[in-house]
Amino acid sequence: MKVGFGLYKNSLNHNNYEFVNQIGATHIVAHLTNYFSGENPEISSGGNN
């Protein structure tokens, strides 16, 4: 079985990588977009929507 762990952009650091390794996760899902910023957050694919 493969186990993933999600990290947001501001959480991508050495300490959190070590934690993910300690819990035995095989994959990291890196959320590089801040979905929750501003008054009206929008999910974007990075292109011209």
Stockholm file with secondary structure:
# STOCKHOLM 1.0

chainA/1-49         MKVGFGLYKNSLNHNNYEFVNQIGATHIVAHLTNYFSGENPEISSGGNN
#=GR chainA/1-49 SS CCCEEEEEGGGCSHHHHHHHHHTTCSEEEEECSCTTCSSSCCCCCSSCC
#=GC SS_cons        CCCEEEEEGGGCSHHHHHHHHHTTCSEEEEECSCTTCSSSCCCCCSSCC
//
